[in-house]
Amino acid sequence: MQEHINQHKPGEWLRQKAWGLLLVLLMLATAGCRTQSSGADRLAEDSSAARDPETNLAFNNITLEEADEQGKTLWRVKAAQATYSPDQQTARVKAPTGQLYQNGQPIYRIQAQEGDILRGGDRIVLRGEVVATDTQSGAVLRADQMEWQPKQDTLLLRGNLRAAHPQMKLSANQAKLFNRQRRAEVIGKVNAITEDPKLRLQTEKVIWQIKDEKVIADRPVQIQRLQGDQATDQANADRAEVDLVKKTAHLKQNARLTILEPPLLISGNSLIWTVNQQTLVADQPITTLHRQQQITITANRGRMELKPQIAYFKGNVRANAPNQANLSSDDLTWEVTSQKVTAQGNVVYVQPDPPATLRGAKAVGRLQDRTVVVSGGRVVTEIVPGQDLIPGS
């Protein structure tokens, strides 16, 4: 026979169990399988045990539940066995399964090897191969231990956390979930892989805004773009926000993005990386280094299209080559594959050999070859006496 106990009224279910115990004892006494004296002795022993305040009550195949002041279910748990402490404040359960509720609606399905129901249902602690399934999103959460605090709307998962969600899979040490806010804080050796865009995040803490479909790292984080299981491009930053709707990764503070093709290293304090489209926008000062050609370009703002390999820089642009040729302008377009630069506005080109400085409205050429033509408006050329003018001047 399965027992059902409303955890909200422990006195009522205890009286019901006492009556059930007496009925069972009376049936045994009249069954004829015991002598009158032995039946009386057993009844006396059981009555004495029931009066003993140190005796724990144990029930098999039991259902326990708790309701709030409005009568709405907070949780319902079935167990193979439940053992109550003498003060009725703790129930230890084996093989628990059940549901956790919010506003009378189930929000998680749960199961574990064992657990405790504490303080009259204010806390549920489950242990051993804990599985919690989010009924709304379908996310499956696994951990060594789970704690549910219904009044605080908090679900804690600790130890060997693994989560599988349609948008992301992750592992970590622990997580705290706030169901009404649809938010999760994931802490400790976080390794998360998002499905679209295909990224791997590694950090010590992320805030997962499930409803808004954002993953936020508020401390140093490494983000890798994946093709299959292989990492291609890699970003590091002090903070980052991945928007799964816009498919962007916003890298903030000391951000560095290493691109495999073209071979670029891009740094700044605000880099917005649209991963699938392979574009990058810097709305704050940016530094770009071509790792093979060793061309460095800095500017106040920038935008890069990594597939056609074209970059656009605006505001206080400076371009420098290893041969000490450098170019400054208001705007600059860089064709990365050909290394051609087109500069406009307050152009100044300087080279050391032969030493010369050219000023004008526009410049086109390649810094590493020193084949830069300055034109537009009144071109001013400064040369060192006795040296030849550079080609195209």
C-alpha positions in Angstrom: 0.0 0.0 0.0 1.4 3.4 -0.9 1.3 6.1 1.7 0.6 9.8 0.9 1.7 12.5 3.4 1.0 16.2 3.2 4.2 17.6 4.6 2.4 20.9 5.4 0.3 19.3 8.2 2.7 16.9 10.0 0.3 16.5 13.0 -2.6 15.3 10.9 -0.6 12.7 9.0 1.0 11.5 12.2 -2.5 10.8 13.7 -3.5 9.0 10.6 -0.4 6.8 10.8 -1.1 6.0 14.4 -4.7 4.9 13.6 -3.3 2.8 10.7 -0.8 1.2 13.0 -3.5 0.3 15.5 -5.7 -1.2 12.8 -2.9 -3.4 11.5 -2.1 -4.6 15.0 -5.7 -5.5 15.7 -5.9 -7.5 12.4 -2.8 -9.3 13.4 -4.2 -10.0 16.9 -7.3 -11.6 15.4 -5.7 -13.5 12.6 -5.1 -16.6 14.7 -1.5 -17.0 13.8 -0.4 -15.8 17.2 -1.5 -16.9 20.7 -3.5 -14.4 22.8 -0.6 -13.9 25.1 2.0 -13.3 22.3 -0.4 -10.9 20.5 -0.9 -8.9 23.7 2.9 -8.8 24.2 3.5 -7.5 20.7 0.8 -4.9 21.0 2.4 -3.7 24.3 5.8 -3.6 22.6 4.5 -1.6 19.6 2.6 0.8 21.9 5.7 1.3 23.9 7.7 2.1 20.7 5.1 4.6 19.5 5.4 6.4 22.8 9.2 6.5 22.7 10.3 10.0 21.5 13.5 8.6 20.2 11.8 6.3 17.7 12.1 7.2 14.0 9.0 6.6 11.8 9.7 4.7 8.6 7.3 4.3 5.6 7.7 2.4 2.4 6.4 3.5 -1.1 5.4 6.9 0.2 4.4 10.2 -1.5 5.2 13.5 0.3 4.2 17.0 -0.8 4.2 20.5 0.5 1.8 23.4 -0.3 2.0 27.2 0.2 -0.4 29.3 2.2 -2.7 29.5 -0.9 -2.8 25.7 -1.1 -0.7 25.6 -4.3 1.8 22.7 -4.5 5.4 23.6 -3.9 6.8 20.1 -4.4 5.8 16.5 -4.6 8.2 13.6 -4.0 7.7 9.8 -4.2 10.2 7.6 -2.4 10.8 3.9 -2.0 11.2 4.6 1.7 11.0 7.6 4.0 12.3 7.7 7.6 11.2 10.6 9.9 13.3 12.0 12.7 11.7 12.1 16.2 11.0 15.8 15.9 9.3 15.3 12.5 11.6 18.1 11.0 13.6 15.8 8.7 12.6 13.0 6.4 15.3 10.9 4.9 14.2 9.4 1.6 15.5 6.7 -0.7 15.2 6.6 -4.5 13.3 9.9 -4.6 11.5 11.0 -7.8 9.1 13.9 -8.2 8.4 17.4 -9.3 9.1 20.9 -8.1 6.4 23.5 -8.6 6.1 27.3 -9.1 2.7 29.0 -8.9 1.1 25.5 -8.9 2.8 24.5 -12.2 5.7 21.9 -12.4 9.0 23.5 -13.3 11.5 20.6 -12.7 11.3 16.9 -12.7 13.8 15.4 -10.3 15.3 12.1 -9.3 18.3 10.9 -7.1 19.6 8.0 -5.1 18.7 9.5 -1.7 17.9 12.8 0.0 16.6 14.7 3.0 13.5 16.9 3.3 14.2 19.5 6.0 12.4 21.9 8.2 8.9 20.8 7.3 9.5 21.1 3.5 11.4 24.4 3.4 14.4 22.6 1.9 14.9 19.5 -0.1 18.5 18.1 -0.5 19.1 15.2 -2.9 22.3 13.3 -3.3 23.8 10.7 -5.7 23.3 10.9 -9.5 20.9 13.8 -9.2 19.0 14.6 -12.4 16.8 17.7 -12.7 14.9 18.4 -16.0 13.6 21.8 -16.8 10.0 21.3 -18.0 10.0 24.6 -20.0 13.3 24.4 -21.9 14.0 20.7 -21.8 17.4 21.3 -20.2 18.7 18.3 -18.3 20.9 19.1 -15.3 23.1 16.4 -13.6 25.1 16.8 -10.4 26.2 15.0 -7.2 23.9 17.1 -5.0 20.9 19.3 -5.4 19.2 21.6 -3.0 15.7 23.1 -3.6 14.6 26.2 -1.6 11.0 26.8 -2.8 10.4 30.0 -0.8 13.6 31.6 -2.2 12.9 30.2 -5.7 16.5 28.8 -5.7 17.8 25.5 -7.1 21.4 24.7 -6.2 23.4 22.0 -8.0 26.8 21.1 -6.6 29.6 18.7 -7.7 30.4 17.4 -11.2 27.7 19.6 -12.8 26.8 18.7 -16.4 24.0 20.5 -18.3 22.5 19.8 -21.7 20.3 22.4 -23.3 19.2 22.8 -26.9 21.4 25.9 -27.1 24.3 24.9 -25.0 26.2 22.2 -23.2 28.3 22.9 -20.2 30.2 21.5 -17.3 31.2 23.2 -14.0 31.6 22.8 -10.3 28.2 24.2 -9.3 25.2 26.2 -10.4 22.5 28.4 -8.9 19.2 28.7 -10.8 16.5 31.3 -10.3 13.4 30.1 -12.1 11.3 33.2 -12.0 14.1 35.2 -13.5 15.0 32.4 -15.9 18.6 33.0 -14.9 21.5 30.7 -13.8 24.8 31.4 -12.2 27.4 28.7 -13.2 30.6 28.7 -11.1 33.9 26.9 -11.0 35.9 25.6 -14.0 33.1 26.4 -16.5 33.4 24.8 -19.9 30.5 25.7 -22.1 29.9 24.9 -25.8 27.2 26.9 -27.6 25.4 25.4 -30.6 24.9 28.5 -32.8 27.3 30.2 -33.0 29.6 27.3 -32.4 31.8 28.5 -29.5 33.6 27.2 -26.5 33.7 29.4 -23.4 36.1 28.7 -20.6 36.1 30.8 -17.4 35.4 30.6 -13.7 31.8 32.0 -13.8 29.1 32.7 -16.3 25.6 34.2 -15.9 23.2 32.4 -18.2 20.2 34.5 -19.0 18.0 31.7 -20.3 15.0 33.9 -21.4 17.2 36.5 -23.1 19.5 33.8 -24.6 22.7 35.5 -23.4 25.8 34.0 -21.7 27.8 36.6 -19.7 31.2 36.2 -18.2 32.1 38.9 -15.6 35.7 37.7 -15.2 38.6 36.7 -17.5 37.3 34.4 -20.2 38.6 32.5 -23.2 36.3 32.0 -26.2 37.2 29.7 -29.2 35.4 29.5 -32.5 34.9 25.8 -33.4 34.8 24.1 -36.7 33.8 20.5 -35.8 35.9 19.8 -32.8 38.8 22.0 -33.8 39.4 25.5 -32.5 40.2 28.1 -35.2 39.9 31.7 -33.9 40.4 32.5 -30.2 39.5 35.4 -28.1 40.5 36.4 -24.6 39.0 39.2 -22.5 38.4 40.3 -18.9 34.7 40.2 -19.6 32.4 39.0 -22.4 28.8 38.6 -23.5 27.6 36.1 -26.0 24.2 36.8 -27.6 22.8 33.6 -29.0 20.1 35.5 -30.9 22.4 38.0 -32.6 25.1 35.3 -32.7 27.7 37.8 -31.4 30.4 37.8 -28.8 31.1 41.2 -27.3 34.6 41.1 -25.8 35.3 43.8 -23.2 38.4 45.1 -21.4 41.8 43.9 -22.5 40.2 42.0 -25.4 42.5 40.0 -27.8 41.2 38.2 -30.8 43.5 35.9 -32.7 42.2 35.1 -36.2 43.7 32.1 -38.1 42.9 33.3 -41.6 43.8 36.0 -42.3 46.6 35.8 -39.7 45.6 38.8 -37.5 45.8 39.7 -33.8 43.2 42.3 -32.9 43.1 44.0 -29.5 41.0 46.6 -27.8 38.5 47.2 -24.9 35.4 46.7 -26.9 35.3 44.2 -29.8 31.9 43.0 -31.2 32.5 39.7 -33.1 29.7 38.5 -35.3 30.9 34.9 -35.4 29.0 33.3 -38.3 29.3 36.3 -40.6 32.9 36.7 -39.6 32.8 40.4 -39.0 34.3 42.5 -36.2 33.3 46.0 -35.0 35.4 48.0 -32.6 33.5 51.0 -31.2 36.6 52.0 -29.1 40.3 52.3 -29.9 41.6 49.2 -31.8 45.0 47.8 -32.6 45.4 45.3 -35.5 48.6 43.3 -36.2 49.2 41.2 -39.3 51.2 38.4 -37.7 53.2 37.5 -40.9 53.7 40.9 -42.5 54.1 42.7 -39.1 52.0 45.6 -40.3 50.3 47.4 -37.3 47.3 49.7 -37.6 45.7 51.6 -34.8 42.6 53.8 -34.9 39.8 55.1 -32.7 37.3 52.8 -34.3 37.3 50.0 -36.8 35.3 47.4 -38.8 36.6 44.2 -40.3 35.1 41.8 -42.8 37.1 38.7 -42.3 35.8 36.7 -45.3 36.6 39.3 -48.0 39.5 40.3 -45.7 38.9 44.1 -45.8 39.3 46.4 -42.8 38.0 49.9 -42.4 39.5 52.3 -39.8 38.3 55.7 -38.7 39.8 58.4 -36.5 43.4 59.0 -35.7 44.6 56.2 -37.9 48.2 55.1 -37.7 49.7 52.4 -39.9 53.3 51.2 -39.4 55.5 48.7 -41.2 58.7 46.9 -40.1 60.8 49.0 -42.6 59.7 52.1 -40.5 57.4 53.4 -43.2 54.3 54.8 -41.5 51.1 56.5 -42.6 48.6 58.5 -40.6 45.2 59.7 -41.8 41.5 60.3 -40.7 40.3 57.2 -42.5 42.0 54.1 -43.9 40.9 51.1 -45.9 43.1 48.0 -45.7 42.9 45.2 -48.2 44.5 42.5 -46.1 45.3 39.9 -48.8 47.1 42.4 -51.2 48.3 44.6 -48.3 47.1 47.7 -50.2 46.1 50.7 -48.1 43.9 53.6 -49.1 44.1 56.6 -46.8 42.0 59.7 -46.8 41.9 63.0 -44.9 45.0 64.7 -43.4 47.4 62.1 -44.9 51.0 62.1 -43.7 53.4 59.5 -45.1 56.9 59.1 -43.7 59.7 56.8 -44.7 63.4 56.7 -43.6 65.2 55.5 -46.8 65.3 57.7 -48.7 64.1 60.0 -45.9 60.9 61.9 -46.9 57.6 63.1 -45.6 54.6 63.6 -47.8 51.3 65.4 -46.9 48.1 65.4 -48.8 44.4 64.5 -49.0 44.8 60.9 -50.2 47.3 58.1 -50.3 47.3 54.7 -52.0 50.0 52.0 -51.9 51.8 49.3 -49.9 53.8 50.2 -46.9 56.1 47.2 -47.0 57.2 48.1 -50.5 57.3 51.9 -49.8 55.2 52.4 -52.9 52.8 55.0 -51.6 51.4 57.7 -53.8 50.1 60.8 -52.1 47.7 63.0 -54.0 44.8 65.4 -53.8 44.8 69.1 -52.9 48.1 70.7 -52.4 50.7 68.0 -51.8 53.6 69.0 -49.6 56.8 67.0 -49.8 59.6 67.2 -47.3 62.9 65.6 -48.2 66.4 65.5 -46.7 68.8 67.5 -49.0 71.0 65.3 -51.2 68.5 62.3 -51.2 66.3 61.2 -54.0 62.5 61.6 -53.8 60.6 58.4 -53.3 58.9 56.8 -56.4 55.6 58.3 -57.4 56.0 61.5 -55.3 
